[in-house]
Amino acid sequence: MKAIKNLQYILGGVWALVITASCNKLDEKPYSSIFTESFYKTASDAEAALTAAYGPLTGLYFTAATCVPDFSADQIYPRPVVGRDTYTLFSYDQNYTTQKSFSRQNESAQQIWESCYSGIEKANWVLYKVPSTNMDEARRDVILGEAFYLRAFYMWMLTKNFRDIVIKTSPSISIDSAIIGKSPQADVFKQIFADLDQAVNKLPDYAPGIQKGRPSKQVAQALYAKAALYAENWTLALEKAKDVLNANKYALMQNVKDVFDVSKEDVARLENMWAFECESTSPGFGTQIISLYGPRNSDGPQFSATSFGSAFVYQSFFNSFDPSDKRRQLLDTNYINKQGQTVAQKDITPITTQGVLLKKYMDPVAPSNAVNIPILRLADVYLIAAEAEARQNGATTNAYGYIKVVRDRAGLPDLTPGLSKEQFVDAVLQERSWEFFGEGDRWYDLTRTNTFIKVTTAAVNNVFPVRNPQSRNRYFPIPLDEINANPKLEQNPDWK
């Protein structure tokens, strides 16, 4: 995404206002007719419009897209400072975005709402204006494919966090066109699938020449498979996952640690299909995630010197790994300090003695913060296929084969043969937990299967000895500011 980043910073005038406004609300003033008539005339305008549609990813992945779900689930917990424990303790209500005790806007569900609707608005302008732009037809098709993909992705992020949402498929040409009500989640998925149909038809197959951060046809198919899994359309999920796997454009890295090695990120795109691309160069996009993990001010050869010791892994999750599981190497109970000494994390104060370190986002070259944040990985596609196959046909040979690929890379033996459908699905969900920890994925597995209350109630330690999730916590309340601004927008029923 480096090319995208650079373009954002060199554009000037009114257009730059659109690009930098990554947190627009749906109810803000629509773009003026003067603005929309002045741009979208040339190929460079079309490219700039697409760049703007990527812009809200910066607000989304600065923290919220990973920390909101991860702090809610059973793998990772925050150091309880300045309201960062709001999601871990499920202490938010529909007024949570205005509570003084929760001042971390960039770590909130409201940030997810605002970033995604900002992205949808920008994608809608691309889809509305670029078809009539005077430019190369083949390139125009790819631009439209990316815009369809982005709109589908933003809607998928919204519905898995808020359930029923506003489906916005046209730009806010007038105030009336911006003020619309919610649609049922089933209709949201229909729109996501329709957009991804367009994206799959227009995007190119993956090739090393595709720009960083740009989706390929297979990326669109992977999102299609995952969205279908969430919609419980097992047939569609399996079909799209098989499309990705049969294309043979991507492969798992031999060493799972290489997926998260900042020095190997170019090679790692073989597995890391689509990511929020961070850059150490200036200008460039960064993320707060890297500074949260690691011992406080470690200044050592592993973690960034600017790490704050703000988030850790539950000891119980670390203990759930088979000691031979190679993915456990991405966690640690020790670290190396700047003197080259091995220090036990439990001996560091004032952090809990039960804090396990997450090593997926290590970036020792401070303050570069250049580690990419994975969004879709090929390992995910294999496990989607395994789950969809099992839910549809039971624990078949094919289902065992899909999960075997991921377990082989982890150094684990094959699953026990003869599992029932329910046992096999449980095994896949557990495998997903071990594979995708710290990537903002686990919470949504718990909510889509409605197992989050049982699982998170048991995920406690001496920092959070009691957690009391309620049924309403399956989805977040719609930010009150948005409801106040849109008279047609209703709060989620469980939060009224």
N, C-alpha and C positions, 0 to 999 in steps of 0.2 A: 504493500500500500504506500510505499515511499513516494511514488509519482503522484498519488492522490494528495499526500500530505504537502508536498512542495507546491502543487498547484494552488492549494488553499491559501497559501501565504503570499503568493505573488499577484493574485487578483486584487483589483482595487475598486474604489467607488462603491456604488450601490450594491453591486453583486457581492462584494466582500461582506456586506452586512448580512446577506442571506447565509453565506457559508459559515460565518462565525457564530451565528445565532443558533447554537446546537441545542438549546433548551426551549425553543418556541413552544407555547401552549396552543392547543387546538383552537382556543377561543380568541387568540390575538387578532389584531387587524389584518385582513387579507392583503396580499400584495396589490399594489396599485395598478391600474390599467396602464399607466405610463411605464411602469417597470416591466410588466409582462410583454408589452408591445416593443420595448426597446431591446429586449434580449431574445434568445431562442431563434435568432436569425441565421447563425452560421454554425459550422461544425465546432468551432471553439466554444461557442455559447452552449452547445449541447454537452460538450465534455465538462464544462464548468457546472452545468446543472446537475450532471451525474455526480460530480465531486461533492456538491452540496448535499446530495442524498446520503453519501457516506459519512458526512460530518457528525451527525448525532451519535455515531458509534463511540466517539471520544467521550461523551458524557456518560454513555451507557457502560463502557468498559473501564472507565477510570476507577470505579469501585463497585457500583451498584449491581451489575449483572452477575457478579460472582459472590460478593459478600452478603447481599440480601438473602439469597438462597442458602449459601453455605453456613452462615451464622444461624439459620433457622433449623438446620438438619442435625445429623447425629455424628458428623465427622470432625467438624471444626468449630471452635468457639473463640470469641474475642476476649481480650483483656477488658474488663468492665470499666471503661473510662469514658466520660463525656457522653453517656447515653449509647455507647456502642453495643450494649447488651440488650437493646430494645427488641431485636428479633429473636435472640436466644431465649429470652424470658417471655416472649409473646405478650409484651406489656403495651403494645400499641393499640390504639382504637382509631375510629374514623377521623379523629382530630390530630392524629399523630404527626402530620406534616407541619403543624403549627406549634407543637409543644416545645417549650423552651428547653426541656430536658433532652430533646432529640434534635441536636443542632447540626447533625451531619447530613445535610441535604444530598450530597453526592453519594452517600451510602444508603439511600432510602428507596423504598418502592415508588415514591413519587418521582424520583429521578428516572426510573424505568418508564413510567407513564409518559413523562415529558419528552424524554429522548426519543422514544418510539413514535409518538405522534408527530414530533418534529420531523423525523425521518420519513414518515408516511406522507406528510404534506409535501416535502421536497421531492419524493419519488412521484407523487401525483402530478406535480408540475412537469416533470420529465415526460411522463406518459401522455400528458395533455398537449404539450407543445412540440416535443422533439419529432413526432411523426411528420410534421410539416416543415421541418428544418431542411434547408438546402445543403445536403452533405452526401458522402458516400453511403450507399444503401446498406452495404454489408456492415459497416461500422455502426450505422444507426440501429440496425437490428440488435447488435450486441449491447449497445447502450440501453435500449429498451428492455432487453433480457435482464440486464443487471438491475434496472429499476423495478421490474416485476419481482425479481428475487428479493431485493431489499424490502419492498413493501410486504411480501409474504413473511420474511424474517421478522420484521417489526411487529406484524400482527400476531405471529406465533409467540413472540416474547410477551406480548400483552395478554393474550388469552390464557397462557399457562400461569400468569401471575394474578389476573383479575377475572378470569372466566368470561362472562358476557361483556363485550366491549363495543365501542362505536366502530362500525365498518366504514372507513372513509376511502372512497375510490375516485374522488375527483378533488381538484384543488379548491381552496376557499376563495372562490371568485367574489363572493358576497358574504355578508354576515350570516344571512339565512342559510347559505350552503355549508357554513361551518357549524351551525347549531343543529345537531341531530342526535337521536337517542341511540341506545344500545341495541345490539342484536344478540340472539342466543348463540352460545358457543358452537353449536352445530353449524350455524350459518357462517360463523367466522372460519371454521375449518373448510367449508365449501369455497369461500373466497380465497383462502390460502392455497388450496389445491388448484383453483383456476389460475391464480397468478403463477404458480410453479409450473403448470402446463405450458404457459407462455415462456417462462424462463428456460425450461428444458429445450423447447423448440428453437430458441434464439441464441443460447449460449454455446460457445465452442467446447469441444472436448478438452480435458486437461492436457496441458503441455507445459514444459518448463518455461516457455516464453510468456505465459500469461502473467500479467502484472501481479505483484504481491498484493494480497488482500482482495483480489477480484475473484468472484465465483466462476467456476467452470460448470459445464452441463452436469457433471457428476456431483458437484457440490449441491446444485439445485435438487438432484435426485435424492441425495442424502437427507437434505432437509425435508423433502417430500416424505421419505420413509419415516423419519422421526415424528413429523407432524401426524402422519397417519397412525402411527403407534399410539400417540396421545389421544387420537380420536377413536381408538379401539377398532380401527378398520384394519384387521390383521392381514387380509388378502392384499390390500393396497400397500401396506407397509412392507410386506415380504416382496412384492413385485418390484417396488422401487429400490429396495436394498439389493436385490439380485441384479438390477440394472447396473448399479454401481460396481458390484463385485465382478460381474461378467465383463465389464468394460476393460478390466485389468489396467487401469490408468494409475492406480495408487497401490501401495503395499505397506505393510507394517514395517517399521524400523526394527532391525534385529535386536537392538538394545533399547529397551523402553526409556532408559535415562537420556538417550540421544534426542528424544522427542522434545525435551525441555532444556536442552543444552543451548544456551544463547549463541555459542560459537558454531553451532551446527544447524541453525534454523533454516538455512536454504535447502540443505539436504533433507531436513525433517519434513519439508512440505510434501514429501512422498506419502506420508501418513497424515500429517496435520493439514487436512484438506482446506480448511478455511479458518482463519484466526484474526484476532485483533492484532494488527502488526504494530509493534512498538519500535522506535528508532532512537539510537543514541545521538544522532545528528540533530542539529538545530537549523531550521525548524523541523519538528517531528512530533509524533504523538507519543505520549507516555501514559503510565498507569500508576495508581497508588498501591496496587496489589503487592508489588515487589517490596515496598517499604514496610508492609504490615507483617510479613513473615520473616522469621529469623530472630535470633537473640538480639536484645537491645544493644545498639551501637557495637555490633560485633567486630567491625573493622578487620575482618579476617579474610582468608583466601577463598571462602565459600560464599557467605552471604554479603549483601551490600552493607557498607559502613553506615548507610542511612537507614537500616532496618530498625524498627522501633519495638519489636517484640510485642506486637499488638494482636496476634492471632496464632492459635496453636491447635494441634490435633488432639482429640481425646485419647487418653491412654487405652481405653477400652477398644477403640477402633484400631489402634496400632496392634493390640494383642490379638485382634481377630485374624490377622494375617498368618498364613503358614510361614514359618521362618525361612523356608526356601523360596518363597515368592519374591521374584526379582523386583516387583513394584514396591516392596517394603523398603528398598534402598532409597526411595524418594521420600522417606520419613527417617527421622533420627532422634535418638534420645541424647545425643552428644553433638558438639560442634568444635571446630578448630578455631582458636582465637588468633589474634595478630602475632602472638609470640610463637605460634606453631604448636601450642599445647591443646590437648583434647580436654574439653570441659564438659562435664555432665550438665545437661539442661536443668535438671532438678536442683542443682546447687546454686542457680542464679536467682537472686531476689530482685524485686518483689514478685517475680513471676511464680505461678503455681509449680509445685514440685511434680504435678501430673501433666505438665505441658510437653507434648511431643512436637518436634520441629517439622514443618513442611518444606521440602526441598525442590518442589517443582518450579519455583520462581526465583531460584538463586541467581544473582547477578553480581559477581564480585567487583565488577568495574563500576564503582560508584562515581557519580550518581547517574549512571547511564539509563537505568530502568528500561532496558531494551529487550527483555524477555517477552516473547509473544504470548498472548492469552488464547489458548485453543477454544474454538467454537464448535467445529465439527471435525472429528477424527475418523479414520477408517476403522479403528477398533470399535467405534460406536456402531458403524454400519453392520459389522459382523454380529454384534450382540442384539441389534434390532432384528436382524434376520433370524437369529436363534429364538428370540422371544416370540416374534410373530409366527414363525413356523410351529412352535410348541403350542401356542394359544389356539392355533387353527387346526393343527393335525396331531397334537400330542408330542411326546418326546421321541421324535423320529430320528432315523440315522442322520438326516440332513441337519436337524436341530443340534444334535451332538457334534456334527462336523463344524458348524459355524462357531460354537463356543470353544471348540478345541483349538482353533487358530489363535485365539486370544490367550488361552491357558498355556499353550505351548510356548508362546513368547515369554510368558511369566515364569516358565520353568515348573509348571504344575502338572500333575498327572491328569489323565482324562477323568471326566465325571464318572461317578458310579453308574454302571449300566442299569437299565430297568427302572428308571425313575418314573413316577407318575407325572402327568401333565403339570399338576400343581407343584410338585417337588422340583421339576425341571425349571419352571418359571421362577420359583424362589431362588434357585441356583443362579439363574441369569441375573436377577436383580442384585444378588450378592456380588456376582462377578462385576457388574456395573459399578457397585460401590467401591470395590478394590481398584478398578481401572480408572475411574474418573474423579476420584476425590480431589477437592480443591479446584474443580473446574466449573463450579456453579451448576451441577447436574443432579446431585443426589436428592435435593429437596423436591424436585419435580417428579422424580421416580416415586417418592413417598406420597406426594399429593395425588398424582394420577392414579395410584393404586389404593389411595385412601388408607394407607397404613401409617401415616405420619404421627398420629396421636400415640399409638403404642410404641413406636420406635423412638421418638424424641423424648417421651417421658422417661425412658430407660437410659438416655444419653446424658448422664450427670457426672459431676466430679466435685472436688472440694471448692471450686470457684462457683459452680452452679449446681448446688446439691438438690435443688427442686426445680422442675420445669413443668408448667401446667398448660400445655396446648389445648385449645378448644376446637370444636368442629368448625367454627367460623374461620379459624386460621388456615384452612385449606387454600383459601384465596385471600389476597390482601384487599383492604377497603380501598375504594376509589378515592383519591385525594380530595378532601373537602373543598379545596380551592377550585378544583375542576367542576364539582357539582354546583358550587355557588355561581360559577361563571356560565354554566350551560343549563338552562331551565329544563331541557329535555333529557338530561343525564340523571339517572337514578342510582342511588347507592346500592351496592350488592345487598341482597335481602338479609343475609346473616349479620350485616353490620348496621342495619337500621335501628 
